[in-house]
């Protein structure tokens, strides 16, 4: 069964995005790598918090309906409901969202983007010119990070513009087009400082689709 990262873009959109990266890299020695991840973290704590919250509410409601005020009845109902809801939330990640703060999701996506940057070797390009466009589908969040060679010459704040461009496109239901626009904009921002070289090679994948978080 495909994970949500694999279905985020259609096959045609994936191919178009790869072609877009290839075209942009014909003009620059920079290495732009779009990465699509299902989710940046498994948020196991949210499953427990949700199970606890829903378990208490269920136990209270059922005990009231039964007209039982016995503490042992309440505890039995609570434990049964907690197990059911915590397992349900663990199995269906989207149900965890009400129990995850926006701050936690933002921090996890930021950390996951940095981790992906290094795990996928974007820090090992010849001229330190790797750029990751990291899209975490579950959190509906985008991060753009560049290596030291680029950030020494390009203000890192410019990546906020690319993030906003891609985020708006995804919200509008145009994820493939939005990511291509982001790739092109990255190319425009770095080509002046990092034009293509005669011996330049394609050092990194042009699209990476990651599995579920662990």
N, C-alpha and C positions, 0 to 999 in steps of 0.2 A: 504494500500500500504506500502511495506517495505521501510525503509529509507536506506541510503547508508551504514550505519554501519551494518545493518542486512544482507546486501548482500556482505559485504567485504570478508567474509569467507563463504564457502559453509557449509552446515550442517555437512558433514563429517569432514571438517577442524575444525569446532567448537568443535565437539566431540573429535577429536584427540588432540586439544589444551587442553581441559579439562583433558583428560587422562594424558597428559604430565605434567600438574600442579600437579595432584594427585600423579604421580610417583615421581616427584622431592620432594614433601612435605613429602614423606615417609622417606626421608633421613635428613630432616632439620625441625627445629621448626619455620623457617621463613614462612611467609604467602605471596605467590606470586599471585598477582591478575592482569591478563590481562584485560584492559578496552579498548573497541573499541567505539569511538565516531564519529558521522557523521561529525560534525564540532565543533570547539571550541568556535566560536562566530558567530553572524549572519551578522556582517559587514554591518550594515544598512547604514553607511556613504558612503560605496563604491557604493551602489545603487544610492544614491543621486549624488555623484560625477560623476558616469558614465552617469546618466540621464542628468546632466548639460553639460558635455563634448559632448556627442552624440547629445544632443538637439541643442547646438550651431552650431555644424558642419552641422547637417541636415538643420537647418534654413538657414544657409548661402548658402548651395548648392541649396536648393529648391528656395530661393529668386533669386539667380543668374540665374537659369534655367528659372524662370518666368520673369526675367528682371524687377523685382520689387525692388526699393530701399527705399520704404516707411518703416519707423521704426515700424509702427503699424502692418504691414504685417509680418515683421521679428519677432516681439514679439509674434504674434499669432502663427506663425509656431514653434517658440522656445518652447512656453508653451505646445503646443500639443505634440511635439516630446519629451519634458522632461517628461511629464506624461507617455507616452507610454514606453519610455526606462527605466525609473526608476522602473516602475511596472514590466517590463520584467526582469530586473536584480534582483529584489526582489524575483520573482517567480522562477528564474533559477539561483541558487547560483554560478554555475561554470562560468557564464558570468561576475561575479564580479571580478574575479581574476586579470585582467589587471589593476584594480583600487585599488588593495590592495598591499601595500609594503611587502616585505619579512620580514622586521623588525616587522611590525605590526602583521603579522601572527605568527612569532616566539614568540612574547610577549604574544599573546592571547593563544597560545597552552601551554606555560609555566604556565600561570595563571590558565587555565582550568585544567591542570594536578594536580596542587596543590589543587584546589577546589574539584576535583573528589576524590583525596586522602582522604580528610576529610569527604566529604559527604558520601562516601562508607565505612567509619569506619576503614580505614587502620591504623589510629593513636590509635585505641583502643585495639590492640592485647595485650595479657598478658605480653609478654616480649618486646613490642615495636619493633616487627620484621616484620612489613608489608612492602611489595615492590609492587609498582604499575608500570605496563608496559602500558603506555597510548599511544594509537594510534589514531590520529585525521585524518580521511580519507580525508576530503576536503583539508586540508593543506599539506597532505602527510608528516606528521611530527610525530616523536616519542619522548616521554619523559619517563625516568625511575627515580623514586624517591623512597627512602628508609626511614624508620622511624629512630628515634634517636638511638634506641638500636643497629641497624646495623651500622649506620654511625659513632658511637663511636668506632667501631672496624674495619670497612672496609672503605678505602678511597673512598669518594663519586665520585671521578673522574673515578673510574672503570666502572661506569654506562655508560660513554661515549662509551665504547667498545661495550656494549650491544645495545645501540641506533644505532651505526653504523652497527652492524650485522643485526639488524632487518630492518633498512632502506634500506640497500643494497638488502636484500632478497625481500622486497616489490617491489623495483624498477625492480627487475629481474622477477617479476610475481610469486613469491613464498611466499605469505603473511603468509599462515598457517604454512609452514615449518619454515619460518624465526622467527615467534613468538615462536614456540616450541624451536628453538635453543636459543632464548633469555631467555626463562624460564629456560632451562637447565644450561645456563651460569650463571644466577643469583644463581641457586642452588649451582653450583660449588664454587662461590665466597663467599657464606655464610655458607656452611655446616660445615666447620672447626670450625668456631666460634659458630655456632648455630646448633649442632646436634639434631636429634630427641630426644624427652623426652618420658619416659614411659607413662606419662599422657597427652601427647599432643593431641589436638583435632583440627579439621579443622574449624577455626574460621570465615573464610571469603569465599565468593563465588569464584569459580575457573575460572569464566569468566563473565564479565559484558559487556553488549551491551547497550550503551546509545542512547537516541533519539537525535533529532536535537537541536541545540543551540537556546537559546531564547534571 
